[in-house]
Amino acid sequence: MKEFKKFIAKGNVIDMAVGLIMATYFGAIVKSLVNDIIMPPIGKLLGGVDFAELKYVIQAEVAESAEGVGDGTAEVAITYGAFINTVVTFFIVAFAIFMVVKMYNKMKDRMVKKEEEAPAAPPAPSKEEILLGEIRDLLKKQ
């Protein structure tokens, strides 16, 4: 329990929560980008196809009429158009994450190089060197 309290107190949970919220909304933005901006022109180029409506019907819907004809069976279909939209969304999100990680790694490499290039401070003199320096100064005074 102490370890968990320590973990919570560090702020890692807050950082993780903020990252999760940002990722969720980033995913929603990309989904909207794909469904509302990218796929309609592609569908238009392919002859007016709406990818969200593409499906392979296995069993057609049988609606129950007012007279009680039909059993009200729902349609059974494979909605491959929605799957195509999801795949495109995935590739856009994956590419965006790749670019963010790539920029982060470049920034991290630059910071490491700057630390390596910075000259190290000279080491502090040892006790012997300090004593020898004091002896030298005393001899100079005489």
C-alpha positions in Angstrom: 0.0 0.0 0.0 2.9 2.4 0.8 4.4 1.8 -2.6 1.0 2.6 -4.3 0.7 5.9 -2.2 4.2 6.8 -3.3 3.3 6.1 -6.9 0.2 8.3 -6.7 2.1 11.1 -5.0 4.8 11.2 -7.7 2.3 12.6 -10.2 2.8 9.7 -12.6 -0.9 8.9 -12.4 -1.8 12.5 -13.3 0.5 12.4 -16.3 -0.8 9.1 -17.4 -4.4 10.3 -17.0 -3.7 13.4 -19.1 -2.0 11.3 -21.8 -5.0 9.0 -21.9 -7.5 11.8 -22.2 -5.4 13.5 -24.9 -5.1 10.2 -26.8 -8.8 9.5 -26.6 -9.7 12.9 -28.0 -6.9 12.7 -30.6 -8.4 9.4 -31.7 -11.9 11.1 -32.0 -10.4 13.9 -34.1 -8.7 11.5 -36.4 -11.8 9.4 -36.7 -13.8 12.5 -37.7 -11.0 13.4 -40.1 -11.2 10.0 -41.8 -15.0 9.6 -41.8 -16.0 13.2 -42.6 -13.1 14.6 -44.7 -10.9 11.9 -46.2 -13.3 9.1 -47.1 -16.1 11.2 -48.8 -13.8 12.5 -51.6 -12.3 9.0 -52.0 -15.8 7.6 -52.3 -16.7 10.3 -54.8 -13.6 9.4 -56.9 -14.7 5.7 -56.8 -18.1 6.5 -58.2 -20.1 7.9 -55.3 -19.4 5.1 -52.9 -20.1 5.8 -49.2 -17.6 3.6 -47.3 -19.7 3.7 -44.1 -22.6 2.1 -46.0 -20.5 -0.7 -47.7 -21.6 -4.1 -46.5 -22.2 -7.6 -47.5 -25.7 -8.7 -46.4 -25.9 -12.2 -45.2 -29.6 -12.0 -44.2 -31.9 -9.2 -45.2 -34.0 -7.5 -42.6 -37.6 -8.8 -42.4 -39.8 -6.1 -41.0 -43.0 -6.9 -39.3 -45.9 -5.2 -41.0 -49.0 -3.7 -39.4 -50.9 -6.8 -40.3 -48.4 -8.9 -38.4 -46.7 -10.3 -41.5 -43.0 -11.0 -41.0 -41.1 -11.9 -37.9 -39.1 -8.6 -37.4 -35.8 -10.2 -38.0 -32.9 -7.8 -38.0 -30.4 -7.6 -40.9 -27.2 -9.6 -40.6 -24.4 -8.1 -42.5 -20.6 -7.8 -42.7 -19.9 -4.0 -42.7 -16.6 -3.9 -44.4 -16.9 -0.2 -45.2 -16.8 0.7 -41.5 -13.8 -1.7 -41.2 -12.0 0.2 -44.1 -12.6 3.5 -42.3 -11.2 2.0 -39.0 -8.1 0.7 -40.8 -7.5 4.2 -42.4 -8.0 5.8 -39.0 -5.5 3.4 -37.4 -2.8 4.2 -40.0 -3.2 7.9 -39.6 -3.0 7.6 -35.8 0.0 5.2 -36.0 1.8 7.7 -38.4 1.1 10.6 -36.1 2.5 8.7 -33.1 5.5 7.7 -35.1 6.2 11.3 -35.9 5.8 12.4 -32.3 8.2 9.7 -31.1 10.7 10.5 -33.8 10.7 14.2 -32.8 11.0 13.3 -29.1 14.0 11.1 -29.8 15.7 13.8 -31.9 15.1 16.3 -29.1 16.4 13.8 -26.5 19.5 13.2 -28.7 20.2 16.9 -28.9 20.0 17.3 -25.2 22.4 14.4 -24.6 24.9 15.9 -27.1 24.7 19.3 -25.3 25.4 17.6 -22.0 28.3 15.7 -23.5 29.7 18.9 -25.1 29.6 20.9 -22.0 33.0 20.9 -20.3 33.2 19.1 -17.0 34.1 21.2 -14.0 37.6 20.6 -12.9 37.8 18.2 -9.9 38.2 19.8 -6.5 41.8 19.6 -5.2 42.6 16.8 -2.8 43.5 17.5 0.9 47.2 16.9 0.0 47.1 19.5 -2.8 45.5 22.0 -0.5 48.2 21.4 2.2 51.0 21.6 -0.4 49.5 24.9 -1.7 49.4 26.3 1.9 53.1 25.2 2.5 54.1 26.9 -0.8 52.4 30.1 0.2 54.1 30.1 3.6 57.5 29.5 1.9 56.9 32.4 -0.5 56.2 34.7 2.5 59.5 33.9 4.1 
